[in-house]
C-alpha cells in the first residue's frame, strides 16, 4: 500500500531550513479543526499557523541569526532520554561557532519531572549544541531556545510510553489548474484516521486523537517529529494560491508500523488539482435591477408619484379626478371610451359651460404627461387648485406622509432580490448535471424598509423549474435558460402597500387610503364646516354658478377611479404563464478544499451573472442580475 511512498533515510538528508511553523491541536471534534483551519487561512500566506518561530519572532527587522531544529517537536519515553541538536546559523545559512544558546522549559509545572541535561551551552565548529531531554511522567511541554541576535525557537516535547518517530512529508504537485500557482502548502497529519474519512467528511470526525498542521512551500519537505507508531494515519495536503484559494490537494495513508524511533521516514504526498463537486442543495440569492425605463414599471411609479407630483398636489389630482368623472365614459356609440384615469378629456372640461375649466390654474410647462397647474387662473385670480390646497393646511403630517409615499414609489424596484433553492443532481455524463430551481421569497425594498413576499403564496402556476440542463467545469457552472411564474406585479403591490402604507399605520387598501386622505380635507362656509367631497362642492359649486352638491357624484366616482387605478396599475407587471426567465453562470468556490463546492459565486465581489428577462403582458424585457448560492446544511 505504501510502496514508493515511504522510505527510511538519514535525518542529515534534510535541508537545514526545512522546519516551518506548526500548530498541534487537540480539539475532540470536527468543529475545532474547522475553526483552526479557518484561523490559519486568515493569516499571512507566508507566516505559519500556531506558536512556532514565526509567531514568536519579534516585530521589526529580520534577525541576523537563526536557531535551527530538525523539527518543531520530538518525543521521549518516560524516564528515558533523547538527544536533540540546536544549530545556530547566520542569514546565509552558515553555522556560527562559539555562540551561547540558552534553554528554558517554558512551564515547569507541565514538565512533570522532565529535565534538560543543560540550560545553556556554546555552539561547536558546526554551530551545533546538543542537549539531552530526560523524560519524567507522560505529558507535553515546551522548550524555548534563545541566543543573542536570533529569534527564539520553541520545541514541543511529547513524553509518552507509546513508540513514535519522525516523518518527513514531501509535497509533490502533480498538476495545477490552468493559470493557477501554489504559494502555500498546508499539510495536516491526522493520527488514528484514514484518508477515506478525512476526504469524505472534509473535516475531522468526533473522537480524533491528534491533528498536527504545518505550512510549507512548494519543493520544501516538512517534518513531523513525533508520529505514533501505532495504528494508521492520514497525511492530507492542500495548496493555496496567493489569494488563499485552494487549488490542489491530496492525501496518503501512513501505517504506524512504518514509523521508526530513530530514523526519519519520508512520505511523498501527491497534490492534484481541486475539482469541486456541485452536487447538492444550495440556498441562492439573486439581486436584480431594472437598468432602463420599463413602461409597466414606469406606469406604477407615475400613478403613485401623482399624489405629490405638482406643487398644488394632492389638490390638483383631486380636482382632475372629479372633473374626469363629470362626462359620460363614452359620448356616442362610435366614440372611444373615456377611461376614468384622472386625466380629463375635452368633454369633461366642457362641463358647466367651461366655467370650471376657466377657474383652473394655468398649465405648468412640463416634459411629462402630468398636467400641473399654477396658483392663478387666466384672469389672475387664485386658481381652484390653490383654494382647494388650502383645505389641507391643517393636515401637515398627512401631507408629509403623501410626499414620502410618492418618493418611495419613484424608486420602486430599483433593486430587488429573489431567494431560491438550487438542487444539483448528477447525470450519466461527466460535467453534465440537472438543476431543480425553486423560488422562495422576494425581497423588495420600500424606502428604508425591506418587505418579504413568498412567491409560492402568490398562486403562480410554476414557482419552480425542474430538470434544467447544467454544465460544470473545474472553475464554474453554466445554467441553461429556465422559466417561472414570478408574478412580479402582485408581489410588488403587496410589498408596496405594506411597506409604504401599512408601515405608516395607513389603510393598505388604496381605495380606503384615497378616501381617508381626501375625507380629511375641510372647508368652512358661513359657519358650517364641510369635509371630503361635500367640502369640495361647497367651495367649487358657487364659483361656477352651479347648485349645491353639483360635484357630489363626480367626486365620489373620481376617487373610486383613483383608488382602482392605484391598485390595478401593478397588474401590468404580471404575466399569465411563465413571466420570468433566468440563464447564467457563476464561479465555483471551494474554500476548504474538501472537494465539495461551498458556493456558486460570492456577493458582491465575485458573483454569478444572470441573463434575466421579465415577460408580463407585453414584450419581454431584459434586466440585469447577479447571484450567489451557498451550500445548504
Secondary structure by P-SEA (a helix, b strand, c coil): cccccbbbbbcccccccccccccccccccaaaaaaaaaaaaaccccccccccccccccccccccbbbbbccccccccccbbbbbbbbbbcccccccccbbbbbbcccccccccccccccbbbbccccbbbbbbbbcccccbbbbbbcccccbbbbbbbbcccccbbbbbbbbbccccccccccbbbbbbbccccaaaaaaaccccccccbbbbbbbcccbbbbbcccccccbbbbbbbbbcccccccccbbbbbbcccccccbbbbbbbbbccccccccbbbbbbbbbbcccccaaaaaaaaaaaccccccccaaaaaaaaaaaaccccccccccccccccccccccccccccccccccccccccccccccccccccccccccaaaaaaacccccaaaaaaaaaaaaaaaacccbbbbbbbbbbbbccccccccccccccbbbbbcccbbbbbbccccccccccccccbbbbccccccccccccccaaaaaaaaaaaaaccccccccccaaaaaaaaaaaccccccccccccaaaaaaccccccccccccaaaaaaaaaaaaaaaaaccccccccccccbbbbbbbbbbccccccccccccccccbbbbbbbbbbccccbbbbbbcccccccc
